[in-house]
Amino acid sequence: MQPGPRNLITDVPGILVGNSEDHRIKTGATVVTAEDPFTAAVHVMGGAPGTRETDLLAPDRAVQQVHALVLSGGSALGLDAGSGVADALRAAGRGIDIRGQIVPIVPGAIINDLLNGGDKDWTDNPYKALGRAALAGAAETFELGTAGAGTGGTTAGLKGGLGSASLRLPSGHTVGALAAVNAIGSATTGDGPHFWAAPFELNGEFGGLGPSPDPDPLRFTTKGQLRNANTIIAVVATDAALNQAQATRMAVAAHDGIARAVVPSHTLADGDLVFAAATGQRPLADLMADQIAIGHAAALCLARAIARGVYLAAPAGNDPFPTWQMRHGRKLT
């Protein structure tokens, strides 16, 4: 398996991503969308999630497809980014037609980036406008690192960020992942530059350092005073023709990528959540084998995306933690 041409979630045909940021506040929003509605599902394993319209993504609900997925900073306040996206979609005539009334379906999730040194002294909630701007910028290429929903992210000792990665499977299916990294745990081993996700790295995408020579998962650190400002929220996508139950299994499998990339993960203080999106363009030739391969690829992509988000973070004033680049003095590739 090799990455797609962009090594982004948008290597999945039809998937588009848009980012918006406010660097004064140190926050942002990211929208995953497509020209046509797509099957979506969700699985939550963190103890402190913040979500919008996720209950309707269960396989036994009436709604099976959505028009966009939204990742945002701002803790519960950031859920308003989804409202901005829904308003813009409705204005464009995109949504479920209920006897002439257009109702977009826009699930979302947030990270808590309220304690990251940004100027949070705003009166009007900025997230509705950030959601609109992110949707307006949706395209096949987008920025990583200090961008979109990852703008204000932090990890234990290092700045977080927005990451993405993709894989092309022997079956012909494409899988991609997108992650806003704001974990209580660490993406690197100890105080060194090596990433927990190093065994899964491809083509030096986050430095090519390989695994740590002395990894010790029993010796871990957390954010300390920022322990209440955490979460990894992610989207994994594929062009496979998955129904909502199958997409749910993809989201479940993808959580392995979080556990491979961050130590500790899925804690009581994290809101770790994975959305799954399936555009349905390529059927499953082998119902069982293809689903297993797609779930495994989703976990691999998500682990790599998390490491890339930390690796590509850029410094800004009043950051509570240095970037990976600042601490380890490596040239970004």
C-alpha positions as CSV (number, residue, x, y, z in Angstrom):
1,M,0.0,0.0,0.0
2,Q,1.2,3.5,-0.9
3,P,-0.2,7.0,-0.3
4,G,-2.3,8.7,-2.9
5,P,-0.8,11.6,-4.9
6,R,-1.5,14.2,-2.3
7,N,-1.2,12.1,0.8
8,L,-4.3,13.8,2.0
9,I,-7.9,12.6,2.8
10,T,-8.9,14.2,-0.5
11,D,-7.1,11.4,-2.4
12,V,-10.5,9.7,-1.8
13,P,-12.3,10.8,-5.0
14,G,-15.1,13.3,-4.3
15,I,-13.9,14.3,-0.8
16,L,-13.2,18.1,-0.3
17,V,-11.8,19.8,2.7
18,G,-11.8,23.5,3.7
19,N,-10.0,25.2,6.6
20,S,-10.5,28.6,8.3
21,E,-8.5,30.1,11.1
22,D,-8.3,33.0,13.5
23,H,-4.7,33.3,14.6
24,R,-5.4,36.0,17.1
25,I,-7.8,33.7,19.0
26,K,-5.7,30.6,18.1
27,T,-8.5,28.5,16.8
28,G,-10.2,27.4,13.6
29,A,-12.6,25.0,11.8
30,T,-12.3,22.3,9.2
31,V,-15.1,21.1,7.0
32,V,-15.2,17.7,5.1
33,T,-17.7,17.7,2.4
34,A,-18.5,16.4,-1.1
35,E,-20.6,17.4,-4.1
36,D,-23.1,14.7,-3.2
37,P,-24.3,13.5,0.2
38,F,-22.2,10.6,1.6
39,T,-22.7,7.8,4.1
40,A,-21.3,8.8,7.5
41,A,-20.9,7.1,10.9
42,V,-19.1,7.9,14.2
43,H,-17.5,6.1,17.1
44,V,-16.5,7.8,20.4
45,M,-13.9,6.4,22.8
46,G,-12.9,9.4,24.8
47,G,-14.4,10.3,28.1
48,A,-15.1,14.0,27.4
49,P,-16.6,14.4,23.9
50,G,-18.3,17.5,22.5
51,T,-20.5,16.7,19.6
52,R,-23.3,17.9,17.3
53,E,-25.9,15.6,15.6
54,T,-23.9,12.4,16.2
55,D,-26.9,10.4,17.5
56,L,-28.4,10.3,14.0
57,L,-25.3,8.5,12.7
58,A,-26.3,5.3,14.4
59,P,-27.1,2.5,11.9
60,D,-30.7,2.2,13.1
61,R,-31.5,5.9,12.5
62,A,-33.6,7.3,9.6
63,V,-30.8,9.5,8.2
64,Q,-28.1,7.5,6.5
65,Q,-26.2,10.3,4.6
66,V,-24.8,13.7,5.5
67,H,-23.8,16.9,3.6
68,A,-20.7,17.8,5.6
69,L,-18.7,16.9,8.7
70,V,-17.3,19.7,10.9
71,L,-14.3,19.7,13.2
72,S,-13.7,22.8,15.3
73,G,-11.9,24.4,18.2
74,G,-13.7,26.3,20.9
75,S,-15.0,23.5,23.1
76,A,-18.8,23.6,23.3
77,L,-18.8,27.1,21.9
78,G,-17.2,25.8,18.8
79,L,-20.2,23.6,17.9
80,D,-21.6,26.8,16.4
81,A,-19.3,26.2,13.4
82,G,-21.7,23.5,12.3
83,S,-24.5,26.0,12.3
84,G,-22.5,28.3,10.0
85,V,-21.9,25.4,7.6
86,A,-25.6,24.4,7.7
87,D,-26.7,27.9,7.0
88,A,-24.4,28.1,4.0
89,L,-25.4,24.7,2.6
90,R,-29.1,25.7,3.0
91,A,-28.5,28.9,1.1
92,A,-26.9,26.9,-1.7
93,G,-29.9,24.5,-1.8
94,R,-28.0,21.6,-0.4
95,G,-29.8,19.4,2.1
96,I,-32.7,17.1,2.7
97,D,-35.8,18.4,1.0
98,I,-38.7,18.2,3.5
99,R,-41.7,19.4,1.6
100,G,-39.8,22.4,0.2
101,Q,-37.7,23.1,3.3
102,I,-34.0,22.4,2.8
103,V,-32.4,20.9,5.9
104,P,-28.6,20.1,5.7
105,I,-27.3,17.3,7.9
106,V,-24.0,18.5,9.4
107,P,-22.6,16.5,12.3
108,G,-19.6,17.9,14.1
109,A,-17.2,17.6,17.0
110,I,-14.9,20.0,18.9
111,I,-11.6,20.2,20.6
112,N,-11.0,22.3,23.7
113,D,-8.4,24.9,22.7
114,L,-9.5,27.6,25.1
115,L,-6.3,27.6,27.2
116,N,-3.7,27.9,24.4
117,G,-2.6,31.5,24.8
118,G,-5.0,33.0,22.2
119,D,-7.1,36.1,22.8
120,K,-10.4,34.6,23.9
121,D,-11.9,37.9,25.0
122,W,-14.5,38.0,22.2
123,T,-18.1,39.1,22.6
124,D,-19.7,37.5,19.5
125,N,-19.1,33.8,19.0
126,P,-16.7,33.6,16.0
127,Y,-17.3,29.9,15.1
128,K,-20.3,30.4,12.9
129,A,-18.3,32.6,10.6
130,L,-15.3,30.2,10.8
131,G,-17.6,27.3,9.7
132,R,-18.9,29.3,6.7
133,A,-15.4,30.3,5.7
134,A,-14.1,26.7,5.9
135,L,-17.0,25.4,3.7
136,A,-16.4,28.2,1.2
137,G,-12.7,27.1,0.9
138,A,-13.4,23.4,0.4
139,A,-11.0,22.0,-2.2
140,E,-8.8,19.0,-3.0
141,T,-5.7,20.7,-1.4
142,F,-5.5,22.3,2.0
143,E,-3.0,23.3,4.6
144,L,-1.7,21.0,7.5
145,G,-0.1,21.8,10.8
146,T,-1.3,25.1,12.4
147,A,-4.4,25.2,10.2
148,G,-8.2,24.7,10.5
149,A,-9.4,22.9,13.5
150,G,-5.9,22.1,14.5
151,T,-4.8,25.7,14.8
152,G,-4.9,25.8,18.5
153,G,-4.2,22.2,19.3
154,T,-1.6,21.1,21.9
155,T,-0.2,17.8,23.2
156,A,1.9,16.9,26.2
157,G,4.8,19.2,25.8
158,L,4.4,20.0,22.1
159,K,2.1,22.0,19.9
160,G,-0.5,20.0,18.1
161,G,-2.1,20.6,14.7
162,L,-4.1,19.3,11.7
163,G,-2.8,16.2,10.0
164,S,-3.8,14.1,7.1
165,A,-2.7,10.9,5.2
166,S,-3.9,8.4,2.6
167,L,-3.4,4.9,1.3
168,R,-4.3,3.1,-1.9
169,L,-5.2,-0.5,-1.3
170,P,-4.5,-3.5,-3.5
171,S,-8.3,-3.9,-3.9
172,G,-8.3,-0.5,-5.7
173,H,-10.0,1.3,-2.8
174,T,-8.6,4.5,-1.4
175,V,-8.7,5.4,2.3
176,G,-7.7,8.7,3.9
177,A,-7.7,10.3,7.4
178,L,-7.8,13.8,8.8
179,A,-7.1,14.6,12.4
180,A,-7.2,17.7,14.7
181,V,-4.6,16.8,17.3
182,N,-5.1,18.2,20.8
183,A,-4.4,15.2,23.0
184,I,-3.6,15.1,26.7
185,G,-1.0,12.5,25.9
186,S,2.2,12.7,23.8
187,A,2.7,11.9,20.1
188,T,6.5,11.5,20.7
189,T,8.4,9.1,22.9
190,G,9.8,10.7,26.1
191,D,11.7,13.9,25.4
192,G,13.1,12.8,22.1
193,P,12.0,13.5,18.5
194,H,10.7,10.0,17.7
195,F,7.0,9.6,17.0
196,W,5.0,6.7,18.5
197,A,3.6,6.3,15.0
198,A,7.0,5.8,13.4
199,P,6.5,2.1,12.5
200,F,3.7,3.2,10.2
201,E,5.5,6.1,8.5
202,L,5.7,6.2,4.7
203,N,8.2,8.2,2.6
204,G,9.6,10.3,5.5
205,E,6.3,12.1,5.9
206,F,7.1,13.1,9.5
207,G,10.8,13.2,9.5
208,G,11.8,9.7,8.7
209,L,13.6,9.2,12.0
210,G,12.2,5.7,12.5
211,P,11.1,4.2,15.9
212,S,12.7,5.4,19.1
213,P,15.7,3.3,20.2
214,D,14.3,3.2,23.7
215,P,10.5,3.4,23.7
216,D,8.8,3.1,27.1
217,P,5.0,3.4,27.0
218,L,5.0,2.9,30.8
219,R,6.8,6.3,31.1
220,F,4.4,8.9,29.8
221,T,3.6,12.5,30.4
222,T,0.4,14.6,30.0
223,K,-0.3,18.2,29.6
224,G,-0.3,19.0,33.3
225,Q,-2.0,22.3,33.8
226,L,-3.8,22.0,30.5
227,R,-5.2,18.6,31.3
228,N,-8.8,19.9,30.8
229,A,-8.1,21.0,27.2
230,N,-7.8,17.8,25.2
231,T,-9.2,15.6,22.4
232,I,-8.3,14.1,19.0
233,I,-11.2,14.4,16.6
234,A,-10.8,12.8,13.2
235,V,-12.5,11.8,9.9
236,V,-11.6,8.7,8.0
237,A,-12.9,8.4,4.5
238,T,-13.1,5.9,1.7
239,D,-14.5,5.5,-1.8
240,A,-15.8,2.1,-0.9
241,A,-19.6,1.4,-1.1
242,L,-20.2,1.1,2.7
243,N,-23.5,1.2,4.4
244,Q,-23.8,3.0,7.8
245,A,-23.2,-0.2,9.8
246,Q,-20.0,-0.9,7.8
247,A,-18.9,2.7,8.1
248,T,-19.3,2.4,11.8
249,R,-17.0,-0.6,11.9
250,M,-14.5,1.5,9.9
251,A,-14.6,4.2,12.5
252,V,-14.2,1.7,15.3
253,A,-11.1,0.2,13.6
254,A,-9.6,3.6,13.0
255,H,-9.4,4.3,16.7
256,D,-6.5,1.9,16.8
257,G,-4.6,4.7,14.9
258,I,-5.1,7.0,17.9
259,A,-3.8,4.4,20.3
260,R,-0.7,3.8,18.0
261,A,0.1,7.5,17.7
262,V,-0.6,9.0,21.2
263,V,0.3,7.7,24.7
264,P,-1.9,7.7,26.7
265,S,-5.0,7.9,24.5
266,H,-8.8,7.5,24.9
267,T,-8.5,8.9,28.5
268,L,-11.3,10.2,30.7
269,A,-10.0,13.7,29.9
270,D,-10.0,13.3,26.1
271,G,-13.0,13.4,23.8
272,D,-11.5,11.1,21.2
273,L,-13.9,10.7,18.3
274,V,-13.7,9.4,14.8
275,F,-16.2,10.1,12.0
276,A,-16.3,7.7,9.0
277,A,-17.3,8.9,5.5
278,A,-17.9,6.6,2.5
279,T,-18.6,8.0,-0.9
280,G,-19.8,4.7,-2.4
281,Q,-18.0,4.9,-5.7
282,R,-16.2,1.5,-5.6
283,P,-18.1,-1.7,-4.6
284,L,-16.7,-4.3,-2.2
285,A,-15.5,-7.3,-4.2
286,D,-15.0,-9.5,-1.1
287,L,-17.5,-8.4,1.6
288,M,-15.4,-9.5,4.6
289,A,-11.8,-9.2,3.4
290,D,-12.3,-5.7,1.9
291,Q,-13.9,-4.4,5.1
292,I,-11.1,-5.7,7.2
293,A,-8.5,-4.1,4.9
294,I,-10.3,-0.8,4.8
295,G,-10.5,-0.7,8.6
296,H,-6.9,-1.5,9.0
297,A,-5.9,1.1,6.4
298,A,-8.0,3.7,8.2
299,A,-6.1,3.0,11.5
300,L,-2.8,3.3,9.6
301,C,-3.8,6.6,8.0
302,L,-5.0,8.1,11.2
303,A,-1.8,7.2,13.1
304,R,0.2,8.9,10.3
305,A,-2.1,11.9,10.2
306,I,-1.7,12.5,13.9
307,A,2.1,12.5,13.7
308,R,2.0,14.8,10.6
309,G,-0.2,17.3,12.5
310,V,2.4,17.6,15.3
311,Y,5.4,17.5,12.9
312,L,4.0,20.3,10.7
313,A,2.9,22.7,13.5
314,A,4.1,26.3,13.2
315,P,5.0,28.5,16.1
316,A,3.0,31.6,17.2
317,G,3.2,34.1,20.0
318,N,2.1,33.1,23.5
319,D,2.1,29.4,22.6
320,P,2.1,27.3,25.8
321,F,4.3,24.7,24.2
322,P,7.0,24.7,21.5
323,T,6.5,23.0,18.1
324,W,8.2,19.8,17.2
325,Q,10.4,21.8,14.9
326,M,11.5,24.2,17.6
327,R,12.4,21.6,20.1
328,H,14.2,19.2,17.8
329,G,15.7,21.6,15.2
330,R,14.8,19.5,12.2
331,K,14.0,20.9,8.8
332,L,10.4,20.3,7.7
333,T,9.8,18.2,4.6
